[in-house]
């Protein structure tokens, strides 16, 4: 499995999935500026994957 590091499509989809804090929304729209932002974006991506999986299971 290969990861495309410049793929931001999940961020746009995740913004529409639930309400976010202003700082998280800014991070999702604007990108990472440092180590702390990279860590938080990773946490958000894990949450996105969990929500996406739950949505797919509900549709089945």
PDBQT receptor file of N, H, CA, C and O in Angstrom, charges set to zero:
ATOM      1  N   UNK A   1       0.839  -1.175   0.000  1.00  0.00    +0.000 N 
ATOM      2  CA  UNK A   1       0.000   0.000   0.000  1.00  0.00    +0.000 C 
ATOM      3  C   UNK A   1       0.884   1.238   0.000  1.00  0.00    +0.000 C 
ATOM      4  O   UNK A   1       1.791   1.363   0.823  1.00  0.00    +0.000 OA
ATOM      5  N   UNK A   2       0.623   2.129  -0.903  1.00  0.00    +0.000 N 
ATOM      6  H   UNK A   2      -0.113   2.027  -1.572  1.00  0.00    +0.000 HD
ATOM      7  CA  UNK A   2       1.430   3.341  -0.958  1.00  0.00    +0.000 C 
ATOM      8  C   UNK A   2       0.595   4.539  -0.519  1.00  0.00    +0.000 C 
ATOM      9  O   UNK A   2      -0.602   4.614  -0.795  1.00  0.00    +0.000 OA
ATOM     10  N   UNK A   3       1.233   5.454   0.156  1.00  0.00    +0.000 N 
ATOM     11  H   UNK A   3       2.206   5.393   0.381  1.00  0.00    +0.000 HD
ATOM     12  CA  UNK A   3       0.559   6.647   0.659  1.00  0.00    +0.000 C 
ATOM     13  C   UNK A   3       0.976   7.844  -0.169  1.00  0.00    +0.000 C 
ATOM     14  O   UNK A   3       2.161   8.064  -0.416  1.00  0.00    +0.000 OA
ATOM     15  N   UNK A   4      -0.020   8.620  -0.597  1.00  0.00    +0.000 N 
ATOM     16  H   UNK A   4      -0.983   8.441  -0.397  1.00  0.00    +0.000 HD
ATOM     17  CA  UNK A   4       0.281   9.864  -1.296  1.00  0.00    +0.000 C 
ATOM     18  C   UNK A   4       0.262  10.977  -0.246  1.00  0.00    +0.000 C 
ATOM     19  O   UNK A   4      -0.798  11.324   0.275  1.00  0.00    +0.000 OA
ATOM     20  N   UNK A   5       1.407  11.519   0.055  1.00  0.00    +0.000 N 
ATOM     21  H   UNK A   5       2.267  11.237  -0.368  1.00  0.00    +0.000 HD
ATOM     22  CA  UNK A   5       1.528  12.480   1.150  1.00  0.00    +0.000 C 
ATOM     23  C   UNK A   5       0.915  13.824   0.814  1.00  0.00    +0.000 C 
ATOM     24  O   UNK A   5       0.635  14.609   1.721  1.00  0.00    +0.000 OA
ATOM     25  N   UNK A   6       0.694  14.118  -0.470  1.00  0.00    +0.000 N 
ATOM     26  H   UNK A   6       0.922  13.481  -1.207  1.00  0.00    +0.000 HD
ATOM     27  CA  UNK A   6       0.101  15.403  -0.832  1.00  0.00    +0.000 C 
ATOM     28  C   UNK A   6      -1.399  15.296  -1.086  1.00  0.00    +0.000 C 
ATOM     29  O   UNK A   6      -2.002  16.254  -1.572  1.00  0.00    +0.000 OA
ATOM     30  N   UNK A   7      -2.024  14.150  -0.769  1.00  0.00    +0.000 N 
ATOM     31  H   UNK A   7      -1.535  13.372  -0.374  1.00  0.00    +0.000 HD
ATOM     32  CA  UNK A   7      -3.460  13.954  -0.967  1.00  0.00    +0.000 C 
ATOM     33  C   UNK A   7      -4.216  14.605   0.187  1.00  0.00    +0.000 C 
ATOM     34  O   UNK A   7      -4.104  14.160   1.329  1.00  0.00    +0.000 OA
ATOM     35  N   UNK A   8      -4.986  15.655  -0.102  1.00  0.00    +0.000 N 
ATOM     36  H   UNK A   8      -5.077  16.016  -1.030  1.00  0.00    +0.000 HD
ATOM     37  CA  UNK A   8      -5.735  16.367   0.933  1.00  0.00    +0.000 C 
ATOM     38  C   UNK A   8      -7.236  16.164   0.792  1.00  0.00    +0.000 C 
ATOM     39  O   UNK A   8      -8.009  16.843   1.467  1.00  0.00    +0.000 OA
ATOM     40  N   UNK A   9      -7.664  15.251  -0.062  1.00  0.00    +0.000 N 
ATOM     41  H   UNK A   9      -7.036  14.700  -0.610  1.00  0.00    +0.000 HD
ATOM     42  CA  UNK A   9      -9.094  15.045  -0.271  1.00  0.00    +0.000 C 
ATOM     43  C   UNK A   9      -9.794  14.588   1.013  1.00  0.00    +0.000 C 
ATOM     44  O   UNK A   9     -10.956  14.928   1.236  1.00  0.00    +0.000 OA
ATOM     45  N   UNK A  10      -9.099  13.824   1.852  1.00  0.00    +0.000 N 
ATOM     46  H   UNK A  10      -8.155  13.549   1.670  1.00  0.00    +0.000 HD
ATOM     47  CA  UNK A  10      -9.716  13.373   3.094  1.00  0.00    +0.000 C 
ATOM     48  C   UNK A  10     -10.005  14.546   4.022  1.00  0.00    +0.000 C 
ATOM     49  O   UNK A  10     -10.968  14.516   4.788  1.00  0.00    +0.000 OA
ATOM     50  N   UNK A  11      -9.169  15.580   3.953  1.00  0.00    +0.000 N 
ATOM     51  H   UNK A  11      -8.387  15.605   3.331  1.00  0.00    +0.000 HD
ATOM     52  CA  UNK A  11      -9.355  16.734   4.834  1.00  0.00    +0.000 C 
ATOM     53  C   UNK A  11     -10.641  17.475   4.492  1.00  0.00    +0.000 C 
ATOM     54  O   UNK A  11     -11.386  17.873   5.387  1.00  0.00    +0.000 OA
ATOM     55  N   UNK A  12     -10.902  17.660   3.212  1.00  0.00    +0.000 N 
ATOM     56  H   UNK A  12     -10.296  17.336   2.485  1.00  0.00    +0.000 HD
ATOM     57  CA  UNK A  12     -12.133  18.341   2.785  1.00  0.00    +0.000 C 
ATOM     58  C   UNK A  12     -13.352  17.519   3.171  1.00  0.00    +0.000 C 
ATOM     59  O   UNK A  12     -14.351  18.068   3.635  1.00  0.00    +0.000 OA
ATOM     60  N   UNK A  13     -13.277  16.215   2.982  1.00  0.00    +0.000 N 
ATOM     61  H   UNK A  13     -12.466  15.769   2.605  1.00  0.00    +0.000 HD
ATOM     62  CA  UNK A  13     -14.393  15.342   3.347  1.00  0.00    +0.000 C 
ATOM     63  C   UNK A  13     -14.617  15.345   4.853  1.00  0.00    +0.000 C 
ATOM     64  O   UNK A  13     -15.760  15.373   5.310  1.00  0.00    +0.000 OA
ATOM     65  N   UNK A  14     -13.536  15.317   5.627  1.00  0.00    +0.000 N 
ATOM     66  H   UNK A  14     -12.608  15.294   5.255  1.00  0.00    +0.000 HD
ATOM     67  CA  UNK A  14     -13.636  15.295   7.086  1.00  0.00    +0.000 C 
ATOM     68  C   UNK A  14     -14.228  16.591   7.631  1.00  0.00    +0.000 C 
ATOM     69  O   UNK A  14     -14.924  16.570   8.646  1.00  0.00    +0.000 OA
ATOM     70  N   UNK A  15     -13.965  17.711   6.976  1.00  0.00    +0.000 N 
ATOM     71  H   UNK A  15     -13.400  17.728   6.151  1.00  0.00    +0.000 HD
ATOM     72  CA  UNK A  15     -14.560  18.981   7.409  1.00  0.00    +0.000 C 
ATOM     73  C   UNK A  15     -16.085  18.929   7.356  1.00  0.00    +0.000 C 
ATOM     74  O   UNK A  15     -16.758  19.568   8.165  1.00  0.00    +0.000 OA
ATOM     75  N   UNK A  16     -16.623  18.180   6.419  1.00  0.00    +0.000 N 
ATOM     76  H   UNK A  16     -16.076  17.661   5.762  1.00  0.00    +0.000 HD
ATOM     77  CA  UNK A  16     -18.072  18.085   6.262  1.00  0.00    +0.000 C 
ATOM     78  C   UNK A  16     -18.700  16.971   7.077  1.00  0.00    +0.000 C 
ATOM     79  O   UNK A  16     -19.926  16.875   7.142  1.00  0.00    +0.000 OA
ATOM     80  N   UNK A  17     -17.897  16.132   7.695  1.00  0.00    +0.000 N 
ATOM     81  H   UNK A  17     -16.901  16.210   7.642  1.00  0.00    +0.000 HD
ATOM     82  CA  UNK A  17     -18.417  14.988   8.438  1.00  0.00    +0.000 C 
ATOM     83  C   UNK A  17     -18.904  15.358   9.843  1.00  0.00    +0.000 C 
ATOM     84  O   UNK A  17     -19.828  14.732  10.362  1.00  0.00    +0.000 OA
ATOM     85  N   UNK A  18     -18.294  16.361  10.452  1.00  0.00    +0.000 N 
ATOM     86  H   UNK A  18     -17.543  16.869  10.030  1.00  0.00    +0.000 HD
ATOM     87  CA  UNK A  18     -18.644  16.720  11.827  1.00  0.00    +0.000 C 
ATOM     88  C   UNK A  18     -18.186  18.143  12.115  1.00  0.00    +0.000 C 
ATOM     89  O   UNK A  18     -17.476  18.752  11.315  1.00  0.00    +0.000 OA
ATOM     90  N   UNK A  19     -18.594  18.656  13.247  1.00  0.00    +0.000 N 
ATOM     91  H   UNK A  19     -19.171  18.161  13.897  1.00  0.00    +0.000 HD
ATOM     92  CA  UNK A  19     -18.158  19.996  13.661  1.00  0.00    +0.000 C 
ATOM     93  C   UNK A  19     -16.734  19.917  14.211  1.00  0.00    +0.000 C 
ATOM     94  O   UNK A  19     -16.366  18.950  14.878  1.00  0.00    +0.000 OA
ATOM     95  N   UNK A  20     -15.947  20.942  13.923  1.00  0.00    +0.000 N 
ATOM     96  H   UNK A  20     -16.246  21.728  13.381  1.00  0.00    +0.000 HD
ATOM     97  CA  UNK A  20     -14.553  20.988  14.365  1.00  0.00    +0.000 C 
ATOM     98  C   UNK A  20     -14.284  22.275  15.120  1.00  0.00    +0.000 C 
ATOM     99  O   UNK A  20     -14.978  23.275  14.933  1.00  0.00    +0.000 OA
ATOM    100  N   UNK A  21     -13.283  22.242  15.967  1.00  0.00    +0.000 N 
ATOM    101  H   UNK A  21     -12.720  21.430  16.119  1.00  0.00    +0.000 HD
ATOM    102  CA  UNK A  21     -12.850  23.462  16.642  1.00  0.00    +0.000 C 
ATOM    103  C   UNK A  21     -12.223  24.378  15.594  1.00  0.00    +0.000 C 
ATOM    104  O   UNK A  21     -11.767  23.903  14.554  1.00  0.00    +0.000 OA
ATOM    105  N   UNK A  22     -12.194  25.686  15.856  1.00  0.00    +0.000 N 
ATOM    106  H   UNK A  22     -12.564  26.071  16.702  1.00  0.00    +0.000 HD
ATOM    107  CA  UNK A  22     -11.582  26.603  14.883  1.00  0.00    +0.000 C 
ATOM    108  C   UNK A  22     -10.132  26.255  14.565  1.00  0.00    +0.000 C 
ATOM    109  O   UNK A  22      -9.704  26.386  13.418  1.00  0.00    +0.000 OA
ATOM    110  N   UNK A  23      -9.373  25.815  15.561  1.00  0.00    +0.000 N 
ATOM    111  H   UNK A  23      -9.720  25.709  16.493  1.00  0.00    +0.000 HD
ATOM    112  CA  UNK A  23      -7.966  25.483  15.312  1.00  0.00    +0.000 C 
ATOM    113  C   UNK A  23      -7.836  24.228  14.440  1.00  0.00    +0.000 C 
ATOM    114  O   UNK A  23      -6.955  24.160  13.582  1.00  0.00    +0.000 OA
ATOM    115  N   UNK A  24      -8.706  23.238  14.656  1.00  0.00    +0.000 N 
ATOM    116  H   UNK A  24      -9.422  23.294  15.353  1.00  0.00    +0.000 HD
ATOM    117  CA  UNK A  24      -8.670  22.035  13.827  1.00  0.00    +0.000 C 
ATOM    118  C   UNK A  24      -9.108  22.350  12.398  1.00  0.00    +0.000 C 
ATOM    119  O   UNK A  24      -8.518  21.844  11.443  1.00  0.00    +0.000 OA
ATOM    120  N   UNK A  25     -10.135  23.179  12.249  1.00  0.00    +0.000 N 
ATOM    121  H   UNK A  25     -10.615  23.590  13.025  1.00  0.00    +0.000 HD
ATOM    122  CA  UNK A  25     -10.593  23.554  10.912  1.00  0.00    +0.000 C 
ATOM    123  C   UNK A  25      -9.500  24.305  10.156  1.00  0.00    +0.000 C 
ATOM    124  O   UNK A  25      -9.297  24.078   8.964  1.00  0.00    +0.000 OA
ATOM    125  N   UNK A  26      -8.802  25.193  10.847  1.00  0.00    +0.000 N 
ATOM    126  H   UNK A  26      -8.968  25.378  11.816  1.00  0.00    +0.000 HD
ATOM    127  CA  UNK A  26      -7.704  25.927  10.215  1.00  0.00    +0.000 C 
ATOM    128  C   UNK A  26      -6.586  24.976   9.789  1.00  0.00    +0.000 C 
ATOM    129  O   UNK A  26      -6.008  25.135   8.714  1.00  0.00    +0.000 OA
ATOM    130  N   UNK A  27      -6.289  24.010  10.614  1.00  0.00    +0.000 N 
ATOM    131  H   UNK A  27      -6.759  23.881  11.487  1.00  0.00    +0.000 HD
ATOM    132  CA  UNK A  27      -5.257  23.025  10.300  1.00  0.00    +0.000 C 
ATOM    133  C   UNK A  27      -5.660  22.182   9.092  1.00  0.00    +0.000 C 
ATOM    134  O   UNK A  27      -4.840  21.915   8.213  1.00  0.00    +0.000 OA
ATOM    135  N   UNK A  28      -6.922  21.766   9.055  1.00  0.00    +0.000 N 
ATOM    136  H   UNK A  28      -7.587  21.983   9.769  1.00  0.00    +0.000 HD
ATOM    137  CA  UNK A  28      -7.403  20.954   7.936  1.00  0.00    +0.000 C 
ATOM    138  C   UNK A  28      -7.418  21.734   6.625  1.00  0.00    +0.000 C 
ATOM    139  O   UNK A  28      -7.151  21.169   5.564  1.00  0.00    +0.000 OA
ATOM    140  N   UNK A  29      -7.724  23.014   6.689  1.00  0.00    +0.000 N 
ATOM    141  H   UNK A  29      -7.941  23.474   7.551  1.00  0.00    +0.000 HD
ATOM    142  CA  UNK A  29      -7.791  23.829   5.471  1.00  0.00    +0.000 C 
ATOM    143  C   UNK A  29      -6.432  24.384   5.066  1.00  0.00    +0.000 C 
ATOM    144  O   UNK A  29      -6.122  24.469   3.878  1.00  0.00    +0.000 OA
ATOM    145  N   UNK A  30      -5.619  24.763   6.051  1.00  0.00    +0.000 N 
ATOM    146  H   UNK A  30      -5.871  24.694   7.017  1.00  0.00    +0.000 HD
ATOM    147  CA  UNK A  30      -4.382  25.464   5.750  1.00  0.00    +0.000 C 
ATOM    148  C   UNK A  30      -3.131  24.618   5.721  1.00  0.00    +0.000 C 
ATOM    149  O   UNK A  30      -2.124  25.013   5.133  1.00  0.00    +0.000 OA
ATOM    150  N   UNK A  31      -3.183  23.468   6.345  1.00  0.00    +0.000 N 
ATOM    151  H   UNK A  31      -4.001  23.147   6.823  1.00  0.00    +0.000 HD
ATOM    152  CA  UNK A  31      -2.013  22.605   6.354  1.00  0.00    +0.000 C 
ATOM    153  C   UNK A  31      -1.166  22.773   7.599  1.00  0.00    +0.000 C 
ATOM    154  O   UNK A  31      -1.476  23.569   8.486  1.00  0.00    +0.000 OA
ATOM    155  N   UNK A  32      -0.106  22.014   7.642  1.00  0.00    +0.000 N 
ATOM    156  H   UNK A  32       0.146  21.367   6.922  1.00  0.00    +0.000 HD
ATOM    157  CA  UNK A  32       0.765  21.917   8.809  1.00  0.00    +0.000 C 
ATOM    158  C   UNK A  32       1.844  22.991   8.768  1.00  0.00    +0.000 C 
ATOM    159  O   UNK A  32       2.416  23.281   7.717  1.00  0.00    +0.000 OA
ATOM    160  N   UNK A  33       2.111  23.576   9.935  1.00  0.00    +0.000 N 
ATOM    161  H   UNK A  33       1.647  23.340  10.789  1.00  0.00    +0.000 HD
ATOM    162  CA  UNK A  33       3.166  24.583  10.043  1.00  0.00    +0.000 C 
ATOM    163  C   UNK A  33       4.337  24.114  10.902  1.00  0.00    +0.000 C 
ATOM    164  O   UNK A  33       5.409  24.718  10.872  1.00  0.00    +0.000 OA
ATOM    165  N   UNK A  34       4.138  23.039  11.670  1.00  0.00    +0.000 N 
ATOM    166  H   UNK A  34       3.267  22.548  11.695  1.00  0.00    +0.000 HD
ATOM    167  CA  UNK A  34       5.209  22.565  12.546  1.00  0.00    +0.000 C 
ATOM    168  C   UNK A  34       4.921  21.178  13.070  1.00  0.00    +0.000 C 
ATOM    169  O   UNK A  34       3.982  20.515  12.630  1.00  0.00    +0.000 OA
ATOM    170  N   UNK A  35       5.737  20.746  14.010  1.00  0.00    +0.000 N 
ATOM    171  H   UNK A  35       6.500  21.284  14.367  1.00  0.00    +0.000 HD
ATOM    172  CA  UNK A  35       5.624  19.403  14.563  1.00  0.00    +0.000 C 
ATOM    173  C   UNK A  35       4.302  19.194  15.292  1.00  0.00    +0.000 C 
ATOM    174  O   UNK A  35       3.670  18.148  15.145  1.00  0.00    +0.000 OA
ATOM    175  N   UNK A  36       3.886  20.174  16.070  1.00  0.00    +0.000 N 
ATOM    176  H   UNK A  36       4.399  21.024  16.189  1.00  0.00    +0.000 HD
ATOM    177  CA  UNK A  36       2.628  20.061  16.802  1.00  0.00    +0.000 C 
ATOM    178  C   UNK A  36       1.459  19.911  15.834  1.00  0.00    +0.000 C 
ATOM    179  O   UNK A  36       0.563  19.099  16.064  1.00  0.00    +0.000 OA
ATOM    180  N   UNK A  37       1.465  20.691  14.754  1.00  0.00    +0.000 N 
ATOM    181  H   UNK A  37       2.193  21.351  14.568  1.00  0.00    +0.000 HD
ATOM    182  CA  UNK A  37       0.413  20.598  13.746  1.00  0.00    +0.000 C 
ATOM    183  C   UNK A  37       0.416  19.259  13.037  1.00  0.00    +0.000 C 
ATOM    184  O   UNK A  37      -0.644  18.710  12.736  1.00  0.00    +0.000 OA
ATOM    185  N   UNK A  38       1.592  18.732  12.770  1.00  0.00    +0.000 N 
ATOM    186  H   UNK A  38       2.453  19.178  13.015  1.00  0.00    +0.000 HD
ATOM    187  CA  UNK A  38       1.708  17.430  12.116  1.00  0.00    +0.000 C 
ATOM    188  C   UNK A  38       1.148  16.334  13.020  1.00  0.00    +0.000 C 
ATOM    189  O   UNK A  38       0.460  15.427  12.552  1.00  0.00    +0.000 OA
ATOM    190  N   UNK A  39       1.440  16.421  14.298  1.00  0.00    +0.000 N 
ATOM    191  H   UNK A  39       1.999  17.158  14.678  1.00  0.00    +0.000 HD
ATOM    192  CA  UNK A  39       0.919  15.448  15.257  1.00  0.00    +0.000 C 
ATOM    193  C   UNK A  39      -0.601  15.519  15.308  1.00  0.00    +0.000 C 
ATOM    194  O   UNK A  39      -1.274  14.489  15.265  1.00  0.00    +0.000 OA
ATOM    195  N   UNK A  40      -1.143  16.727  15.399  1.00  0.00    +0.000 N 
ATOM    196  H   UNK A  40      -0.597  17.564  15.434  1.00  0.00    +0.000 HD
ATOM    197  CA  UNK A  40      -2.598  16.907  15.479  1.00  0.00    +0.000 C 
ATOM    198  C   UNK A  40      -3.280  16.442  14.199  1.00  0.00    +0.000 C 
ATOM    199  O   UNK A  40      -4.348  15.834  14.254  1.00  0.00    +0.000 OA
ATOM    200  N   UNK A  41      -2.675  16.721  13.053  1.00  0.00    +0.000 N 
ATOM    201  H   UNK A  41      -1.807  17.215  13.009  1.00  0.00    +0.000 HD
ATOM    202  CA  UNK A  41      -3.249  16.290  11.783  1.00  0.00    +0.000 C 
ATOM    203  C   UNK A  41      -3.281  14.763  11.716  1.00  0.00    +0.000 C 
ATOM    204  O   UNK A  41      -4.230  14.190  11.180  1.00  0.00    +0.000 OA
ATOM    205  N   UNK A  42      -2.271  14.110  12.246  1.00  0.00    +0.000 N 
ATOM    206  H   UNK A  42      -1.501  14.576  12.682  1.00  0.00    +0.000 HD
ATOM    207  CA  UNK A  42      -2.268  12.655  12.310  1.00  0.00    +0.000 C 
ATOM    208  C   UNK A  42      -3.398  12.123  13.173  1.00  0.00    +0.000 C 
ATOM    209  O   UNK A  42      -4.039  11.133  12.821  1.00  0.00    +0.000 OA
ATOM    210  N   UNK A  43      -3.644  12.774  14.301  1.00  0.00    +0.000 N 
ATOM    211  H   UNK A  43      -3.124  13.578  14.588  1.00  0.00    +0.000 HD
ATOM    212  CA  UNK A  43      -4.740  12.383  15.187  1.00  0.00    +0.000 C 
ATOM    213  C   UNK A  43      -6.073  12.563  14.460  1.00  0.00    +0.000 C 
ATOM    214  O   UNK A  43      -6.948  11.701  14.548  1.00  0.00    +0.000 OA
ATOM    215  N   UNK A  44      -6.230  13.673  13.745  1.00  0.00    +0.000 N 
ATOM    216  H   UNK A  44      -5.519  14.373  13.673  1.00  0.00    +0.000 HD
ATOM    217  CA  UNK A  44      -7.459  13.931  12.997  1.00  0.00    +0.000 C 
ATOM    218  C   UNK A  44      -7.656  12.899  11.894  1.00  0.00    +0.000 C 
ATOM    219  O   UNK A  44      -8.785  12.492  11.620  1.00  0.00    +0.000 OA
ATOM    220  N   UNK A  45      -6.571  12.475  11.261  1.00  0.00    +0.000 N 
ATOM    221  H   UNK A  45      -5.654  12.806  11.483  1.00  0.00    +0.000 HD
ATOM    222  CA  UNK A  45      -6.682  11.481  10.195  1.00  0.00    +0.000 C 
ATOM    223  C   UNK A  45      -7.148  10.140  10.744  1.00  0.00    +0.000 C 
ATOM    224  O   UNK A  45      -7.943   9.454  10.100  1.00  0.00    +0.000 OA
ATOM    225  N   UNK A  46      -6.670   9.759  11.915  1.00  0.00    +0.000 N 
ATOM    226  H   UNK A  46      -6.025  10.317  12.437  1.00  0.00    +0.000 HD
ATOM    227  CA  UNK A  46      -7.115   8.523  12.544  1.00  0.00    +0.000 C 
ATOM    228  C   UNK A  46      -8.607   8.621  12.874  1.00  0.00    +0.000 C 
ATOM    229  O   UNK A  46      -9.350   7.661  12.670  1.00  0.00    +0.000 OA
ATOM    230  N   UNK A  47      -9.046   9.772  13.380  1.00  0.00    +0.000 N 
ATOM    231  H   UNK A  47      -8.443  10.552  13.546  1.00  0.00    +0.000 HD
ATOM    232  CA  UNK A  47     -10.464   9.976  13.678  1.00  0.00    +0.000 C 
ATOM    233  C   UNK A  47     -11.299   9.912  12.400  1.00  0.00    +0.000 C 
ATOM    234  O   UNK A  47     -12.387   9.336  12.391  1.00  0.00    +0.000 OA
ATOM    235  N   UNK A  48     -10.787  10.504  11.324  1.00  0.00    +0.000 N 
ATOM    236  H   UNK A  48      -9.903  10.972  11.331  1.00  0.00    +0.000 HD
ATOM    237  CA  UNK A  48     -11.475  10.455  10.033  1.00  0.00    +0.000 C 
ATOM    238  C   UNK A  48     -11.650   9.009   9.574  1.00  0.00    +0.000 C 
ATOM    239  O   UNK A  48     -12.741   8.619   9.157  1.00  0.00    +0.000 OA
ATOM    240  N   UNK A  49     -10.595   8.222   9.646  1.00  0.00    +0.000 N 
ATOM    241  H   UNK A  49      -9.709   8.538   9.985  1.00  0.00    +0.000 HD
ATOM    242  CA  UNK A  49     -10.672   6.825   9.215  1.00  0.00    +0.000 C 
ATOM    243  C   UNK A  49     -11.697   6.048  10.047  1.00  0.00    +0.000 C 
ATOM    244  O   UNK A  49     -12.426   5.213   9.512  1.00  0.00    +0.000 OA
ATOM    245  N   UNK A  50     -11.752   6.321  11.346  1.00  0.00    +0.000 N 
ATOM    246  H   UNK A  50     -11.159   6.999  11.781  1.00  0.00    +0.000 HD
ATOM    247  CA  UNK A  50     -12.708   5.641  12.225  1.00  0.00    +0.000 C 
ATOM    248  C   UNK A  50     -14.145   6.014  11.857  1.00  0.00    +0.000 C 
ATOM    249  O   UNK A  50     -15.012   5.144  11.779  1.00  0.00    +0.000 OA
ATOM    250  N   UNK A  51     -14.398   7.313  11.631  1.00  0.00    +0.000 N 
ATOM    251  H   UNK A  51     -13.694   8.019  11.695  1.00  0.00    +0.000 HD
ATOM    252  CA  UNK A  51     -15.738   7.752  11.250  1.00  0.00    +0.000 C 
ATOM    253  C   UNK A  51     -16.137   7.225   9.877  1.00  0.00    +0.000 C 
ATOM    254  O   UNK A  51     -17.284   6.830   9.671  1.00  0.00    +0.000 OA
ATOM    255  N   UNK A  52     -15.206   7.218   8.951  1.00  0.00    +0.000 N 
ATOM    256  H   UNK A  52     -14.274   7.539   9.118  1.00  0.00    +0.000 HD
ATOM    257  CA  UNK A  52     -15.467   6.728   7.600  1.00  0.00    +0.000 C 
ATOM    258  C   UNK A  52     -15.849   5.251   7.640  1.00  0.00    +0.000 C 
ATOM    259  O   UNK A  52     -16.785   4.833   6.960  1.00  0.00    +0.000 OA
ATOM    260  N   UNK A  53     -15.135   4.468   8.426  1.00  0.00    +0.000 N 
ATOM    261  H   UNK A  53     -14.374   4.807   8.979  1.00  0.00    +0.000 HD
ATOM    262  CA  UNK A  53     -15.414   3.046   8.549  1.00  0.00    +0.000 C 
ATOM    263  C   UNK A  53     -16.802   2.835   9.167  1.00  0.00    +0.000 C 
ATOM    264  O   UNK A  53     -17.548   1.962   8.725  1.00  0.00    +0.000 OA
ATOM    265  N   UNK A  54     -17.149   3.627  10.180  1.00  0.00    +0.000 N 
ATOM    266  H   UNK A  54     -16.543   4.337  10.539  1.00  0.00    +0.000 HD
ATOM    267  CA  UNK A  54     -18.459   3.514  10.823  1.00  0.00    +0.000 C 
ATOM    268  C   UNK A  54     -19.581   3.869   9.840  1.00  0.00    +0.000 C 
ATOM    269  O   UNK A  54     -20.624   3.215   9.829  1.00  0.00    +0.000 OA
ATOM    270  N   UNK A  55     -19.372   4.895   9.024  1.00  0.00    +0.000 N 
ATOM    271  H   UNK A  55     -18.525   5.427   9.034  1.00  0.00    +0.000 HD
ATOM    272  CA  UNK A  55     -20.367   5.275   8.021  1.00  0.00    +0.000 C 
ATOM    273  C   UNK A  55     -20.566   4.162   6.997  1.00  0.00    +0.000 C 
ATOM    274  O   UNK A  55     -21.697   3.863   6.612  1.00  0.00    +0.000 OA
ATOM    275  N   UNK A  56     -19.487   3.558   6.561  1.00  0.00    +0.000 N 
ATOM    276  H   UNK A  56     -18.568   3.801   6.874  1.00  0.00    +0.000 HD
ATOM    277  CA  UNK A  56     -19.572   2.478   5.575  1.00  0.00    +0.000 C 
ATOM    278  C   UNK A  56     -20.296   1.275   6.143  1.00  0.00    +0.000 C 
ATOM    279  O   UNK A  56     -21.047   0.610   5.428  1.00  0.00    +0.000 OA
ATOM    280  N   UNK A  57     -20.083   0.983   7.421  1.00  0.00    +0.000 N 
ATOM    281  H   UNK A  57     -19.474   1.522   8.002  1.00  0.00    +0.000 HD
ATOM    282  CA  UNK A  57     -20.764  -0.149   8.059  1.00  0.00    +0.000 C 
ATOM    283  C   UNK A  57     -22.249   0.124   8.225  1.00  0.00    +0.000 C 
ATOM    284  O   UNK A  57     -23.055  -0.801   8.126  1.00  0.00    +0.000 OA
ATOM    285  N   UNK A  58     -22.632   1.372   8.475  1.00  0.00    +0.000 N 
ATOM    286  H   UNK A  58     -21.977   2.124   8.555  1.00  0.00    +0.000 HD
ATOM    287  CA  UNK A  58     -24.046   1.719   8.602  1.00  0.00    +0.000 C 
ATOM    288  C   UNK A  58     -24.774   1.608   7.270  1.00  0.00    +0.000 C 
ATOM    289  O   UNK A  58     -25.963   1.291   7.232  1.00  0.00    +0.000 OA
ATOM    290  N   UNK A  59     -24.064   1.869   6.181  1.00  0.00    +0.000 N 
ATOM    291  H   UNK A  59     -23.099   2.127   6.212  1.00  0.00    +0.000 HD
ATOM    292  CA  UNK A  59     -24.701   1.811   4.864  1.00  0.00    +0.000 C 
ATOM    293  C   UNK A  59     -24.935   0.376   4.415  1.00  0.00    +0.000 C 
ATOM    294  O   UNK A  59     -25.756   0.141   3.528  1.00  0.00    +0.000 OA
ATOM    295  N   UNK A  60     -24.249  -0.569   4.992  1.00  0.00    +0.000 N 
ATOM    296  H   UNK A  60     -23.582  -0.378   5.712  1.00  0.00    +0.000 HD
ATOM    297  CA  UNK A  60     -24.409  -1.971   4.583  1.00  0.00    +0.000 C 
ATOM    298  C   UNK A  60     -25.584  -2.629   5.215  1.00  0.00    +0.000 C 
ATOM    299  O   UNK A  60     -25.842  -3.806   4.964  1.00  0.00    +0.000 OA
TER     300      UNK A  60
